[in-house]
Amino acid sequence: MAAIIAAVLVNARFAPLSVALASAVKGGRIRRAFEAQLNVDASWAVANRAEGPFDRELMIGSTLPQLVAWVGGTIVGVFAGDAIGDPDRFGLDVIFPAFFLGLLIEELRRGRAQVEAAAMACVVAVALIPFTPPGIPIIASCLGALVGLRR
């Protein structure tokens, strides 16, 4: 049950991302539903234009290489994952924080409000990590970022 709740909370981030992206997705319901599946964190961040609408083509173009890498990596992992032994010895746990930091850096260049929101989110996440299940710090930090932006 804890894993299901954590998964729901972590994936809840796609609700506000999708709302922000909705006006850029074209066509009827089926096409819009298909294109919405191409909404991933990095593609959303790349296609987000603070001064205007989302760049739909850039979002799709940046998602396709990720899709190929994700599916290819999954296939390699299924058939050859046991060959690498203990993945902790490679320090792979640093990849996701580094990835999100890379996305955050561009946002921080936009102004003081973004820096304050990021700082608020960081404080909330770091404070909760030792005490809460996975997923909770991420969602709570989003709320912290919203509070930071409102200030």
N, C-alpha and C positions, 0 to 999 in steps of 0.2 A: 504494500500500500504506500509506503514511503517513497519508493521509486516512481510509482505512478504519479503521486502528487508532485514530486520534484520535476518529473518530465513535463507535466502540465504547466507548472509555474515557469520553467525555463522556456518552453515554447510559447507561452503567453505573450512574449515579446513581439511575435508576429502580428498581433492584433493592431497595436498602434502603427507598426511599420506599414501594414497593409492599408490602413486608413489614409496614411500620408501618401501612399503610392497610388491609390485608387484612380485619381483623375488622369494619370498617365497611361493606364492600361486601356487598350483599344478593343473595339469590336463588341460582339454579342456575348451572352453569358458563357458559352462554352469556351470561346477564345479567351475571354477575361479570366476564367477559372484556370485555363492552361497557363497563361502568362503569369498569373499570380503564383504559380508553383515555382517560378524562377526567382522569387523574392528570397534572397539569402542575405545575411548580415553584410558581407563585404560588398555585394552588388548593390544593395540598398544604399550603403554609404557612398559608393562611387557615383551612383546615379543621382544622389541628392544634390540639388542645386539650391543653395540658400536664397539666391536672388531670383529664382524662377521655378518652373515646374521640373519634375523629375525627367531625366533623359531615359526614356523607355528603351531605346536601342542600345544605349550604353549598359543598362541593367542586364538586358538579355545577352549582350556580347561578353560581359564580364562573368556571367553565370555559367555559360557553356564550358569554358575551360575548367571551372570548379567542378561541374557535373562530371566531366570526363575523369578528372583526377580522383574525385570521391568514389565513383563506381569502380574505376581501375584499382584504386587503393584497397577497396573492399574485396575485390576479387583476389588480388595478391595476398591480402591478409588471410582470407579463407584458406587458400591453398599453401601459403608459405609462412604464415604468421608464427607457427611454432618454431620455425628455423632460427628466428632471431633471439630466442630465449627470453630473458627478463627485460621487457622494454624500459623499465625504470633506470637501467644502467645508461641509457642514452640521453636522459634528461628531457624526454619528450613532453613532460608535464608543463614545461615552460612555453610551449608553442601557443596554446590558446590565450594565456595572458598577454604574450607578446603581440599576437595577432590583433587583439582588441585594443591594445595600446597604440598600435599602428593606425587603427581606424580613428582613435580618439585624438591623435595628434593633429590631424587636419581640422577637426572641429574646434580645437583649442585656439587655432589661428584666427577664428572668426571674431573673437572679442572677449571682454571681461566676463560677461554673463555666462558664456560657455565654460570659462575656466572655473568660475564659482560653482556652477552646476556639476562639473566633473569632480571638483574637490568634495562637494557634499556627497556625491555618489560614492566616491572612494572611501570616505570616512565611514559611511554606513556599511559598505561591503566589508571593509577590514574589521570593523567592530563585530559584525555578525558571523563571520567565517568560523571562529572557534566554537560558537555556541549553537549553530543552526544546521539543519541538513542541507546538502547540496541543492542549489537552485534558489533557495530563499534569499541569500545575500544578493544575487543578481537582480531578482525582482524588487527587493527592498531598495537596492541602490538606484534602480530606475525611479522609484518614488522619491528618493533623496535628490536625484537630478532634477525632477520636476519642481521640488521645493526650492532648489537652488536657482532654477530659472525664474520662478515666480518672484524671488527676492530681487 
